[in-house]
Amino acid sequence: MKIKVEAVDAYIPKNRVSNQDLAKKVDTSDEWIRSHTGIGARHIASEEETLSYMAAEAAKKVLAKSDTDPLDVDMIILSTITPDYSSTPSSSCIVQDLIGAKNAAAFDIKAACSGFVYGMEIARGLMMTGQYKKILVIGAEKMSSVLNWEDRSTCVLFGDAAGAVLLSPSGDESGLQDSILRAEGQGALALYQKAGGTRNPFHGEIEDKADLYLTMDGRAVYNFAVRVNVSILKELMERNRLSIDDVDWVVPHQANARIISAAAKRLNFPQEKFFMNLEEYANTSAASIPLALTQMEREGKLKRGQRILTVGFGAGLTYAGNYIIW
Ligand SMILES: CC(C)(COP(=O)(O)OP(=O)(O)OC[C@H]1O[C@@H](n2cnc3c(N)ncnc32)[C@H](O)[C@@H]1OP(=O)(O)O)[C@@H](O)C(=O)NCCC(=O)NCCS
């Protein structure tokens, strides 16, 4: 059985922060950020734009687009590393209430920037049980809340957003064909937030305030990202007997234009087949792939029948790919 994407959409906070805006607060420049990452701006959520609010807005859009009654949704899978509450409740339960999907089961998954790709495969497995017919997979992040705005090596890289898809049984051969989900736990501390969990609880006193925010070994993550982009795409193409010509689009996690270009080059893949919108939104972690798909659809680039490969990579370290016939 194949599962298909009935609708895709996204929520983007209105507040746009350009590199120039950022350079007024942090010791950085538009030139440095663009030349090292390809990023030109990011959208930053307000206090009212909570993680669950953004996720619910994206979900409402896909329900409206696919003319789906929220009561018909069986399951909500929300991927995020920036939930409303650190332990409980899950943000997916809050989303369930906000969208009125009373009959849906709801849970969060945490696979960072690979989270949307993981969510698609989890949804496929659940749908194959025959018990769930309509599943919302949402990737949403409020990265601005875990960024150290004094650390120029991380704060320039990320943005906030939410993206969602509604999945249902395909009825034909289109839809999600194959997925690869992987992790390299030995790299766990290359991108992490030290304090706030049960290992280093935060109860109002802390030696180093930086421990409350994301810290990253940028070079290690860069090398990992290029390597796994190449390996996932190669493996997905080999497993599904696809040549470069067979693939219409690669939709990579939108972390850094240099990572994406380096991977395309190593694979001898035409760069034009790698969709990129990170210049406007920066790295929105689990939201980046559904946000990219939404923009592709709006620009008329996404057509039924196209062969699409998605690749996610990020903290964990996790990496993953989906092969979808749209
Ligand atoms: C973060 C990243 C862009 C840094 O690029 P880099 O070429 O490795 O740069 P370096 O970290 O070596 O820093 C080079 C210099 O730029 C400086 N620098 C770092 N961030 C800066 C910024 N925002 N503005 C200006 N200068 C900056 C550094 O302090 C360093 O200065 P120094 O040479 O005087 O010490 C790059 O490593 C990267 O993209 N890594 C992957 C990050 C990522 O995508 N993470 C999420 C994965 S999902």
The ligand as an SDF file (V2000), in Angstrom:
LIG
                    3D

 48 50  0  0  0  0  0  0  0  0999 V2000
   28.5470   27.3530   10.8890 C   0  0  0  0  0  0  0  0  0  0  0  0
   29.3340   27.4470    9.6000 C   0  0  0  0  0  0  0  0  0  0  0  0
   28.5790   28.2870    8.6000 C   0  0  0  0  0  0  0  0  0  0  0  0
   30.6780   28.1050    9.9070 C   0  0  0  0  0  0  0  0  0  0  0  0
   31.4290   28.2090    8.7210 O   0  0  0  0  0  0  0  0  0  0  0  0
   32.9940   27.8900    8.7490 P   0  0  0  0  0  0  0  0  0  0  0  0
   33.5170   28.1670    7.4000 O   0  0  0  0  0  0  0  0  0  0  0  0
   33.1580   26.5160    9.3100 O   0  0  0  0  0  0  0  0  0  0  0  0
   33.5100   29.0130    9.7230 O   0  0  0  0  0  0  0  0  0  0  0  0
   34.3100   28.8400   11.0790 P   0  0  0  0  0  0  0  0  0  0  0  0
   33.4170   28.2680   12.1410 O   0  0  0  0  0  0  0  0  0  0  0  0
   35.5850   28.1120   10.7660 O   0  0  0  0  0  0  0  0  0  0  0  0
   34.5880   30.3290   11.4110 O   0  0  0  0  0  0  0  0  0  0  0  0
   35.4090   31.1290   10.6000 C   0  0  0  0  0  0  0  0  0  0  0  0
   35.4950   32.4950   11.2350 C   0  0  0  0  0  0  0  0  0  0  0  0
   34.2330   33.1600   11.0850 O   0  0  0  0  0  0  0  0  0  0  0  0
   33.8050   33.6430   12.3630 C   0  0  0  0  0  0  0  0  0  0  0  0
   32.3470   33.6020   12.4180 N   0  0  0  0  0  0  0  0  0  0  0  0
   31.5430   32.5960   12.8280 C   0  0  0  0  0  0  0  0  0  0  0  0
   30.2640   32.9590   12.7110 N   0  0  0  0  0  0  0  0  0  0  0  0
   30.2600   34.2310   12.2250 C   0  0  0  0  0  0  0  0  0  0  0  0
   29.2440   35.1340   11.8910 C   0  0  0  0  0  0  0  0  0  0  0  0
   27.9410   34.8470   12.0200 N   0  0  0  0  0  0  0  0  0  0  0  0
   29.6090   36.3360   11.4090 N   0  0  0  0  0  0  0  0  0  0  0  0
   30.8900   36.6760   11.2520 C   0  0  0  0  0  0  0  0  0  0  0  0
   31.8960   35.8420   11.5540 N   0  0  0  0  0  0  0  0  0  0  0  0
   31.5900   34.6450   12.0370 C   0  0  0  0  0  0  0  0  0  0  0  0
   34.4570   32.7140   13.3630 C   0  0  0  0  0  0  0  0  0  0  0  0
   34.5570   33.3550   14.6190 O   0  0  0  0  0  0  0  0  0  0  0  0
   35.7930   32.4730   12.7240 C   0  0  0  0  0  0  0  0  0  0  0  0
   36.6250   33.5730   12.9840 O   0  0  0  0  0  0  0  0  0  0  0  0
   38.1840   33.3680   13.3170 P   0  0  0  0  0  0  0  0  0  0  0  0
   38.7490   32.7110   12.1050 O   0  0  0  0  0  0  0  0  0  0  0  0
   38.6330   34.7450   13.5510 O   0  0  0  0  0  0  0  0  0  0  0  0
   38.1910   32.4720   14.5170 O   0  0  0  0  0  0  0  0  0  0  0  0
   29.5850   26.0340    9.0080 C   0  0  0  0  0  0  0  0  0  0  0  0
   30.4930   25.3110    9.8140 O   0  0  0  0  0  0  0  0  0  0  0  0
   28.3320   25.2550    8.8610 C   0  0  0  0  0  0  0  0  0  0  0  0
   27.4920   25.5810    8.0670 O   0  0  0  0  0  0  0  0  0  0  0  0
   28.1830   24.1420    9.6140 N   0  0  0  0  0  0  0  0  0  0  0  0
   26.9610   23.3790    9.6020 C   0  0  0  0  0  0  0  0  0  0  0  0
   25.9700   24.0730   10.4600 C   0  0  0  0  0  0  0  0  0  0  0  0
   24.5750   23.6000   10.2450 C   0  0  0  0  0  0  0  0  0  0  0  0
   24.0630   23.6790    9.1700 O   0  0  0  0  0  0  0  0  0  0  0  0
   23.9620   23.1230   11.3280 N   0  0  0  0  0  0  0  0  0  0  0  0
   22.6330   22.6830   11.3140 C   0  0  0  0  0  0  0  0  0  0  0  0
   22.5540   21.3440   10.7080 C   0  0  0  0  0  0  0  0  0  0  0  0
   20.9360   20.8200   10.6480 S   0  0  0  0  0  0  0  0  0  0  0  0
  1  2  1  0
  2  3  1  0
  2  4  1  0
  2 36  1  0
  4  5  1  0
  5  6  1  0
  6  7  2  0
  6  8  1  0
  6  9  1  0
  9 10  1  0
 10 11  2  0
 10 12  1  0
 10 13  1  0
 13 14  1  0
 14 15  1  0
 15 16  1  0
 15 30  1  0
 16 17  1  0
 17 18  1  0
 17 28  1  0
 18 19  1  0
 18 27  1  0
 19 20  2  0
 20 21  1  0
 21 22  1  0
 21 27  2  0
 22 23  1  0
 22 24  2  0
 24 25  1  0
 25 26  2  0
 26 27  1  0
 28 29  1  0
 28 30  1  0
 30 31  1  0
 31 32  1  0
 32 33  2  0
 32 34  1  0
 32 35  1  0
 36 37  1  0
 36 38  1  0
 38 39  2  0
 38 40  1  0
 40 41  1  0
 41 42  1  0
 42 43  1  0
 43 44  2  0
 43 45  1  0
 45 46  1  0
 46 47  1  0
 47 48  1  0
M  END
$$$$
